[in-house]
Amino acid sequence: MAKYIAEHGIDDTLMLTLTIVNDTNGLESTYFGSEINGNMYSLGGRISYKDNNFDVRKRSWYQEVIKENKTIISEPYISTTGQKLSITIAAPIYLNNTLIGVVGADTAIDKLSKEFVELGNAKGAYILLMDKNAKV
């Protein structure tokens, strides 16, 4: 998704791209935050406008990506959309070496758990999930 947005920028296909990626991967939510105008573009054509006292550049997940300058995976949290234990995966997007925004996706931990269980069904396989601080 990040590569596509970097190649096409913020155009008429952005909302469709977010929806396709979201639906084909079973994600809770996908979105793009614009460095250019502070707006956040979400599924269903929803735009949170900077002019309506919302600036995506001030959100903690956006700022963490900019600070780290790489893909980040958040600590687990209860999502506001699905009320499930979730994580966010977000990455910066550059066009001609200029930051144009951050793309993000939220996924529920229970969905990840099901996928891990399927991996663990292989003979002799074990699954352990922990964060960078060794928190299981």
C-alpha positions as CSV (number, residue, x, y, z in Angstrom):
1,M,0.0,0.0,0.0
2,A,2.8,2.4,0.9
3,K,4.5,1.7,-2.4
4,Y,1.3,2.3,-4.4
5,I,0.6,5.6,-2.7
6,A,4.3,6.7,-3.2
7,E,3.9,6.0,-6.9
8,H,0.4,7.6,-7.4
9,G,0.3,10.2,-4.6
10,I,-3.0,11.5,-3.2
11,D,-5.3,10.9,-6.2
12,D,-8.8,9.7,-6.9
13,T,-7.8,6.0,-6.4
14,L,-6.5,6.5,-2.8
15,M,-9.9,5.6,-1.2
16,L,-10.3,2.6,-3.4
17,T,-6.8,1.4,-2.6
18,L,-7.4,1.7,1.1
19,T,-10.6,-0.3,0.8
20,I,-9.1,-3.0,-1.3
21,V,-6.1,-3.5,1.0
22,N,-8.4,-3.5,4.0
23,D,-10.9,-6.0,2.6
24,T,-8.4,-8.4,1.1
25,N,-6.4,-8.6,4.3
26,G,-9.2,-8.7,6.8
27,L,-8.0,-5.6,8.6
28,E,-10.0,-3.5,11.0
29,S,-9.0,-0.2,9.3
30,T,-6.6,1.3,6.8
31,Y,-5.8,5.0,6.5
32,F,-3.4,7.5,5.1
33,G,-2.3,10.7,6.9
34,S,-1.1,13.5,4.7
35,E,2.0,15.5,5.6
36,I,1.0,18.0,2.9
37,N,-2.4,19.0,4.3
38,G,-2.8,17.3,7.7
39,N,-5.9,15.4,6.6
40,M,-6.6,11.7,7.2
41,Y,-8.1,9.6,4.5
42,S,-10.0,6.5,5.7
43,L,-12.3,3.7,4.4
44,G,-15.6,4.6,2.9
45,G,-14.4,7.9,1.6
46,R,-14.1,9.4,5.0
47,I,-11.8,12.4,5.3
48,S,-10.9,14.0,8.6
49,Y,-10.0,17.5,7.6
50,K,-7.3,19.6,9.3
51,D,-9.7,22.5,9.1
52,N,-12.1,20.8,11.4
53,N,-9.6,20.9,14.3
54,F,-8.1,17.5,13.4
55,D,-4.5,17.4,12.2
56,V,-3.3,13.8,11.6
57,R,0.3,15.1,12.0
58,K,-0.4,15.6,15.7
59,R,-1.5,12.0,16.3
60,S,0.9,9.8,18.4
61,W,1.1,7.0,15.8
62,Y,1.9,9.5,13.1
63,Q,4.6,11.2,15.1
64,E,6.2,7.9,16.1
65,V,6.6,6.9,12.5
66,I,8.1,10.2,11.7
67,K,10.5,10.0,14.7
68,E,11.6,6.4,13.9
69,N,11.5,7.1,10.1
70,K,10.5,3.4,9.5
71,T,7.6,1.0,9.8
72,I,6.4,0.8,13.4
73,I,4.2,-1.7,15.2
74,S,2.3,-0.3,18.1
75,E,1.8,-1.7,21.6
76,P,-1.6,-3.6,21.8
77,Y,-4.6,-1.3,22.6
78,I,-8.4,-1.5,22.6
79,S,-9.5,-0.1,19.3
80,T,-12.2,2.5,19.2
81,T,-13.8,1.1,16.0
82,G,-14.1,-2.6,17.0
83,Q,-13.6,-2.5,20.7
84,K,-11.0,-5.3,20.3
85,L,-7.4,-5.7,21.4
86,S,-5.5,-4.5,18.4
87,I,-2.2,-3.3,17.0
88,T,-1.3,-0.6,14.4
89,I,1.3,-1.1,11.7
90,A,2.3,2.2,10.1
91,A,5.0,3.4,7.7
92,P,6.2,6.6,6.2
93,I,5.7,7.3,2.5
94,Y,8.2,9.3,0.5
95,L,7.9,10.7,-3.0
96,N,11.2,11.9,-4.6
97,N,12.8,11.8,-1.1
98,T,10.1,14.1,0.3
99,L,7.8,12.9,3.1
100,I,4.2,12.9,1.8
101,G,2.5,11.1,4.7
102,V,2.0,8.0,6.7
103,V,0.0,4.9,5.8
104,G,-1.4,2.8,8.6
105,A,-3.4,-0.4,9.2
106,D,-5.1,-1.7,12.4
107,T,-5.6,-5.4,13.0
108,A,-7.2,-7.2,15.8
109,I,-5.0,-9.5,17.9
110,D,-7.6,-12.3,17.8
111,K,-7.2,-12.4,14.0
112,L,-3.4,-12.7,14.3
113,S,-3.9,-15.3,17.0
114,K,-5.9,-17.5,14.6
115,E,-3.2,-17.2,11.9
116,F,-0.5,-18.1,14.5
117,V,-2.5,-21.1,15.7
118,E,-2.7,-22.4,12.1
119,L,1.1,-22.0,11.8
120,G,1.6,-23.8,15.1
121,N,-0.4,-26.8,13.9
122,A,2.7,-28.1,11.9
123,K,4.4,-31.0,13.6
124,G,7.1,-29.8,15.9
125,A,6.1,-26.1,15.5
126,Y,5.8,-23.7,18.4
127,I,4.6,-20.1,18.4
128,L,5.7,-17.4,20.8
129,L,4.8,-13.7,20.2
130,M,6.7,-11.0,22.1
131,D,7.5,-7.4,21.7
132,K,10.9,-5.7,21.5
133,N,11.0,-5.6,25.3
134,A,10.5,-9.3,25.6
135,K,6.9,-8.9,26.8
136,V,5.0,-12.1,25.9
